[in-house]
């Protein structure tokens, strides 16, 4: 008979008064790509915004995660703009600093490589200057760095306050509208709402620790050659008992390398690379214990990768430049939204009358508990990297492999996917928006999260006038975004093609 888990030990925390440390029109939690854009958009529209961020800098995965790829602003035809507004402004500011490079020969239409350190500076400029640009001069963003969201006060369908902790102690933030840009739906979960964790079995896509290396010489082995070598023998990274660490921090030696190495060249040094060279399996990064173990294991994987790289021609002098502040998280919790975007809606490019964002990044699923990645593209094809590094291909639309590819320009994301089902004064932006496990594999990337953030910030401003996020005029929201340079396509025109 199965044993019933013992109830956790508890202590009683004495009740105490919590000072209100901020009152604002809009409170944004999480200063990653989505949070930056949400706060900036709301302040530019003349509102007082509080932005809460746990690190001492903004940028989220673009900075703390060392993720240096921002995906294309263009449709699948590589000529029609489908993303603009604040995401584009963010990139153009990086370009002005010589801190962004497009991967296309034309210098414009493919994905971008960015510098994470300069991204911190651009994030500062956007947020700190938000009340001075494009508004009436009354808007502003009050930054609360090194601050954690720890609780939520809720009355029925409305959040009435958020509790935060910092070096100054505990305090409360009171706002008219709250925006959850935490990535893990922290605000929503602390309000007592259910969420969807990972796939149907509660398993989340495997996270990756990114790191920077240097010392590569001209003619050095390529990353493809390096990946093949890494996979040629089992990993060996165990912890000895004399290190005083529990075995749970790293697996026994003998497992195959679970990653498929990729990276990007440094912008300022030809010998430097960012490597997405790790992948930790069976992780729930929204659980503190699981997240802690994963961070440690990822660094042991990284050490193993570095040792192996130094055996390859032209990489003998490889050395570590820096390690991301945290693991790059692909998936944890997602909200139950008014509209949960489906795999079919993404792949077929279904258009929506309340569309607030568009994208082309494919569905990209990193297997939670084993090596392997599956991609599904808007052109009707799929590609799978199998656990033995072989590749399989096919058609998700049921057509023969040699049939003409679909001409879907992009997919759209409706405003309703930003609205938590059971709350009236809260919006969500970033990878925890309302999407199925498959479709979330396309929406989760930073360029999409920035679009969601800008839309949420504008919608929050419109909501401040009436108090319910569902009662704003979606066509007015779209018109406002379009006036800011967001190239939203009309639903009558459609976005799909066969």
C-alpha positions in Angstrom: 0.0 0.0 0.0 1.3 3.4 -0.9 2.5 5.6 1.9 0.7 8.9 2.5 3.2 11.8 2.6 3.7 13.3 6.0 2.3 16.8 6.4 5.0 19.4 6.4 6.0 20.9 9.6 4.6 24.4 10.1 5.1 27.4 12.3 2.8 30.4 12.9 3.8 33.8 11.7 2.5 36.5 13.9 0.1 39.0 12.3 1.6 42.4 11.7 0.9 45.6 9.9 2.5 46.0 6.5 3.2 49.5 5.2 2.0 50.6 1.8 5.3 51.6 0.1 3.8 52.5 -3.3 0.6 53.4 -4.9 0.4 53.5 -8.7 -1.8 53.2 -11.7 0.0 50.1 -12.9 2.2 47.6 -11.0 4.4 45.3 -13.1 6.1 42.3 -11.6 9.2 41.0 -13.4 11.7 43.3 -15.3 12.5 40.9 -18.2 11.7 41.6 -21.8 8.0 41.6 -21.2 8.1 43.7 -18.1 10.4 46.3 -19.6 7.9 46.8 -22.5 4.8 46.7 -20.2 6.2 49.4 -17.9 7.5 51.6 -20.7 4.3 51.4 -22.7 2.2 52.4 -19.7 4.4 55.2 -18.6 4.6 56.6 -22.1 0.9 56.8 -22.0 1.1 59.1 -19.0 0.6 56.6 -16.1 2.5 56.1 -12.9 4.1 52.6 -13.0 5.9 50.6 -10.3 8.2 47.9 -11.8 9.4 45.2 -9.4 12.5 43.2 -10.3 14.4 40.6 -8.2 17.9 41.3 -9.7 19.8 44.6 -9.7 19.3 45.1 -13.4 16.6 44.6 -16.0 16.4 42.4 -19.0 15.6 38.9 -17.7 16.7 36.2 -20.1 18.3 38.7 -22.4 20.7 39.7 -19.6 20.5 37.4 -16.5 20.1 34.4 -18.8 22.8 35.4 -21.4 20.4 34.6 -24.2 21.8 36.6 -27.0 19.4 35.8 -29.8 16.4 38.0 -30.6 14.3 36.5 -33.4 13.4 38.2 -36.7 11.0 41.2 -37.0 9.9 39.9 -40.4 7.4 37.3 -41.7 8.4 34.0 -43.3 8.8 35.7 -46.6 11.7 37.6 -45.1 10.4 40.9 -46.5 7.1 41.8 -44.7 7.5 43.4 -41.2 5.3 41.6 -38.7 6.9 42.9 -35.4 7.6 46.6 -34.6 6.9 48.9 -31.7 9.0 48.6 -28.5 10.7 45.3 -29.5 12.1 47.0 -32.6 13.0 50.1 -30.7 15.0 47.9 -28.3 16.9 46.4 -31.2 17.5 49.7 -32.9 18.9 51.2 -29.7 21.3 48.3 -29.4 22.2 48.8 -33.1 23.1 52.4 -32.3 25.5 51.1 -29.6 27.0 48.6 -32.1 25.7 45.9 -29.8 23.4 44.1 -32.2 24.1 42.2 -35.5 21.7 40.7 -37.9 22.5 37.1 -39.0 21.2 37.7 -42.6 23.5 38.9 -45.4 21.1 41.8 -45.9 21.8 42.9 -42.3 18.1 43.1 -41.5 15.6 40.3 -42.0 17.0 37.3 -40.0 17.4 36.9 -36.2 19.7 39.2 -34.3 22.7 38.6 -32.1 22.8 41.0 -29.2 25.2 41.8 -26.4 23.7 41.1 -22.9 25.6 43.8 -21.1 24.5 46.5 -23.5 21.0 45.2 -23.2 21.1 46.1 -19.5 21.8 49.7 -20.6 19.1 49.9 -23.2 16.6 48.5 -20.7 17.6 51.2 -18.3 17.1 53.9 -21.0 13.7 52.6 -22.0 12.3 52.4 -18.5 13.9 55.5 -17.0 13.0 57.7 -20.0 9.6 56.3 -20.5 7.7 59.2 -19.0 9.6 61.6 -21.2 8.9 60.0 -24.6 5.7 59.9 -26.5 3.5 60.9 -23.6 2.2 64.0 -21.8 5.2 64.1 -19.4 3.1 62.9 -16.5 4.0 59.2 -16.7 7.0 57.6 -14.9 8.3 54.3 -13.8 9.4 53.8 -10.2 11.9 50.9 -10.1 12.2 48.5 -7.2 15.2 46.4 -7.9 16.5 43.6 -5.5 12.8 43.1 -4.6 10.7 39.9 -4.5 7.0 39.4 -4.9 6.0 37.3 -1.9 2.2 37.6 -1.6 -1.0 38.8 -3.0 -4.1 40.3 -1.4 -7.3 39.5 -3.3 -11.0 40.3 -3.0 -13.1 38.2 -5.3 -12.1 38.8 -8.9 -9.7 41.7 -8.1 -6.3 41.9 -6.6 -6.2 44.7 -4.0 -2.5 44.6 -3.2 0.8 42.9 -3.7 3.3 42.1 -0.9 7.0 42.4 -1.7 10.3 41.9 0.3 13.6 43.8 -0.1 16.5 44.9 2.0 14.1 47.4 3.6 11.7 44.6 4.7 8.2 43.8 3.7 5.8 46.3 2.0 2.6 46.5 0.0 2.0 47.9 -3.4 -1.5 49.0 -4.3 -2.4 49.6 -8.0 -5.4 49.8 -10.2 -4.0 47.2 -12.7 -1.4 44.5 -12.1 0.7 42.9 -14.8 2.4 39.5 -14.2 5.6 39.4 -16.2 7.4 36.9 -13.9 7.5 34.1 -16.5 6.3 31.6 -13.9 2.9 33.2 -13.2 4.0 34.1 -9.7 1.4 36.8 -9.2 -1.4 34.6 -10.5 -0.4 31.6 -8.4 0.0 33.7 -5.2 -3.5 35.0 -5.9 -4.7 31.4 -5.5 -5.5 30.6 -9.2 -4.8 27.3 -10.8 -2.3 27.2 -13.7 -1.1 24.7 -16.2 2.4 23.3 -15.5 4.4 22.0 -18.4 2.8 19.3 -20.6 -0.2 17.1 -19.8 1.9 15.1 -17.4 3.2 18.2 -15.6 6.7 17.9 -17.2 8.4 21.1 -18.4 10.8 21.7 -21.3 14.4 21.2 -20.3 16.2 24.5 -19.3 19.7 25.5 -20.5 22.5 27.4 -18.8 24.2 29.8 -21.3 27.9 30.8 -20.8 30.5 32.7 -22.7 33.9 31.4 -23.6 36.9 32.8 -25.5 40.3 31.5 -26.8 39.0 30.1 -30.1 41.6 30.2 -32.9 41.1 30.7 -36.7 40.1 27.5 -38.3 39.0 25.9 -35.0 36.6 23.0 -35.0 33.0 24.2 -35.6 30.2 24.0 -33.1 28.7 21.2 -35.1 32.0 19.2 -34.9 32.2 20.0 -31.2 28.6 18.7 -30.6 29.5 15.4 -32.4 32.6 15.0 -30.2 30.7 15.8 -27.0 28.2 13.1 -27.8 30.9 10.5 -28.6 31.3 9.3 -25.0 29.3 9.3 -21.8 29.5 12.3 -19.5 31.5 11.9 -16.3 30.8 14.5 -13.7 30.2 13.0 -10.3 30.7 14.7 -6.9 33.0 13.0 -4.5 31.9 12.6 -0.9 34.8 14.8 0.3 33.2 17.7 -1.5 30.4 17.6 1.0 27.7 17.8 -1.6 24.8 15.5 -1.9 24.7 13.1 -4.9 21.4 14.5 -5.9 23.2 17.6 -7.2 24.6 15.7 -10.1 23.8 12.4 -11.8 26.1 9.4 -11.8 28.6 9.3 -14.7 27.5 7.4 -17.7 24.7 9.4 -19.1 25.0 10.7 -22.6 25.3 14.4 -23.2 21.6 15.6 -23.4 22.3 18.8 -25.3 22.7 19.8 -29.0 25.3 22.5 -28.8 24.6 25.9 -30.4 25.8 29.4 -29.8 26.6 32.8 -31.3 29.9 34.6 -32.0 30.7 37.6 -29.8 30.0 41.1 -31.2 33.3 42.6 -30.1 35.8 39.8 -30.1 36.1 37.2 -32.8 37.6 34.6 -30.3 34.5 34.8 -28.1 31.3 32.8 -28.2 28.1 32.4 -26.3 27.3 28.7 -25.9 24.0 27.2 -25.1 25.9 24.2 -24.1 23.9 22.5 -21.3 20.5 21.0 -20.9 19.2 19.8 -17.5 16.5 17.1 -17.6 13.5 16.6 -15.3 13.4 20.1 -13.9 10.5 22.2 -12.6 12.2 25.7 -12.4 9.2 27.1 -10.5 10.1 24.7 -7.6 12.9 26.1 -5.4 14.5 22.8 -4.7 14.3 21.5 -8.2 15.6 24.9 -9.5 18.5 24.8 -7.1 19.6 21.3 -8.1 19.3 22.2 -11.8 21.6 25.3 -11.4 24.3 23.2 -9.8 24.0 20.3 -12.3 24.1 22.8 -15.2 27.4 24.2 -14.0 28.8 20.7 -13.7 27.7 20.0 -17.3 29.4 23.2 -18.3 32.7 22.1 -16.8 32.5 18.8 -18.7 31.8 20.7 -21.9 34.8 23.0 -21.4 37.1 20.1 -20.7 36.0 18.4 -23.9 36.2 21.6 -26.0 39.9 22.0 -25.0 40.7 18.7 -26.7 39.5 19.9 -30.2 41.7 21.6 -32.8 41.8 25.4 -32.4 40.0 25.3 -29.1 42.9 24.1 -26.9 43.0 27.6 -25.2 39.3 27.8 -24.5 38.6 29.7 -21.3 35.5 30.7 -19.4 34.5 34.4 -19.6 31.3 34.4 -17.7 28.3 32.3 -16.6 24.7 33.4 -16.9 23.2 34.7 -13.6 20.6 32.0 -13.9 19.4 29.0 -16.0 17.5 29.9 -19.2 13.9 28.7 -18.5 11.8 27.6 -21.4 8.6 26.5 -19.5 6.9 26.4 -16.1 3.4 27.6 -15.3 0.9 29.1 -17.8 -2.3 30.8 -17.0 -5.8 29.6 -17.8 -6.7 32.5 -20.0 -9.9 33.7 -21.6 -8.4 32.2 -24.8 -5.8 29.5 -24.7 -3.9 29.5 -27.9 -3.7 26.1 -29.5 -1.0 24.4 -31.6 -3.3 24.4 -34.7 -4.0 28.2 -34.3 -0.2 28.8 -34.3 0.7 26.5 -37.1 -2.1 27.5 -39.4 -1.7 31.2 -38.7 -5.2 31.8 -37.6 -6.1 35.5 -37.4 -8.0 37.2 -34.6 -10.0 40.4 -34.4 -8.3 41.2 -31.1 -4.7 40.2 -32.2 -2.1 42.2 -30.3 1.1 40.3 -31.4 2.5 38.4 -34.3 5.4 35.9 -34.7 7.2 33.4 -36.8 9.3 31.5 -34.3 8.4 27.8 -34.7 7.0 25.4 -32.2 10.2 24.3 -30.4 9.9 21.5 -27.8 12.9 20.4 -25.8 12.0 17.0 -24.4 11.6 17.3 -20.6 13.1 14.0 -19.5 15.4 12.8 -22.3 17.6 14.2 -25.1 15.7 15.4 -28.2 14.1 18.4 -29.8 11.1 18.7 -32.1 10.4 21.7 -34.3 7.2 22.4 -36.2 7.3 25.2 -38.8 4.7 27.4 -40.4 5.6 26.0 -43.8 4.0 22.7 -42.9 7.1 20.7 -42.1 8.6 19.3 -38.9 12.1 18.3 -37.9 13.2 16.2 -35.0 16.7 15.9 -33.5 16.5 12.4 -31.9 18.2 11.3 -28.7 21.0 9.7 -30.8 21.7 13.0 -32.7 20.1 11.6 -35.9 17.5 13.8 -37.6 14.0 13.0 -38.8 11.7 15.1 -41.0 8.1 15.1 -42.2 4.9 17.1 -42.7 2.6 18.0 -39.8 -0.1 19.0 -42.2 -0.5 15.5 -43.7 0.8 16.4 -47.1 3.6 14.5 -49.0 7.1 15.6 -48.1 7.7 16.8 -51.6 4.5 18.9 -51.7 4.7 22.7 -51.9 5.3 24.3 -48.6 2.7 26.4 -46.9 3.0 30.2 -47.3 1.7 31.2 -43.9 3.3 34.6 -43.2 3.0 34.6 -39.4 0.8 33.6 -36.5 -1.2 36.0 -34.2 -1.8 36.1 -30.5 -5.2 37.5 -29.2 -5.5 40.0 -26.4 -7.7 37.4 -24.6 -4.7 35.2 -24.1 -3.2 37.8 -21.7 -6.3 37.8 -19.5 -6.4 35.4 -16.5 -9.8 33.7 -16.5 -10.8 34.5 -12.9 -9.4 38.0 -12.4 -10.7 41.4 -13.7 -7.8 43.8 -13.0 -4.8 41.7 -13.9 -3.0 41.0 -17.2 -0.1 38.6 -18.0 2.8 39.0 -20.4 5.8 36.8 -21.2 6.0 33.0 -21.5 3.2 32.4 -18.9 0.4 33.7 -21.2 -2.6 31.4 -22.1 -1.3 28.8 -24.4 -1.2 25.0 -24.7 2.1 23.2 -24.1 2.8 22.9 -27.9 1.9 26.5 -28.8 3.8 27.8 -25.8 6.9 26.3 -27.5 6.5 29.1 -30.1 5.3 32.0 -28.0 7.9 31.7 -25.2 10.8 33.5 -27.0 11.8 37.0 -25.9 10.7 38.9 -29.1 7.2 37.6 -28.5 7.2 38.3 -24.8 8.2 41.9 -25.6 5.1 42.3 -27.8 2.9 40.9 -25.1 4.4 43.3 -22.6 3.8 46.4 -24.8 0.2 45.3 -25.4 -0.4 44.7 -21.7 1.0 48.1 -20.8 -1.3 49.9 -23.3 -4.3 47.8 -22.2 -3.6 48.5 -18.5 -3.7 52.3 -19.3 -7.1 51.8 -21.0 -8.3 49.7 -18.1 -7.4 52.4 -15.6 -10.3 54.4 -17.0 -12.9 51.6 -16.4 -11.4 49.1 -14.0 -12.0 45.8 -16.0 -9.4 44.4 -18.4 -12.2 42.7 -20.4 -14.2 45.9 -21.0 -11.6 47.8 -23.1 -12.2 48.2 -26.8 -9.9 45.7 -28.5 -10.1 47.6 -31.8 -8.9 50.8 -30.0 -6.1 48.8 -28.3 -5.0 47.6 -31.8 -5.2 51.1 -33.2 -3.0 52.4 -30.4 -0.4 49.7 -31.0 -0.5 50.3 -34.7 0.1 54.1 -34.1 3.2 53.0 -32.2 4.6 51.2 -35.2 3.3 47.7 -34.5 2.4 46.2 -38.0 -0.7 44.3 -36.9 -2.5 42.7 -39.9 -6.3 43.0 -40.1 -8.2 39.8 -39.4 -10.2 40.4 -42.6 -6.9 40.2 -44.6 -5.9 37.0 -42.7 -2.4 35.8 -41.9 -2.6 32.2 -43.1 -1.8 30.8 -46.5 -1.5 27.3 -47.9 
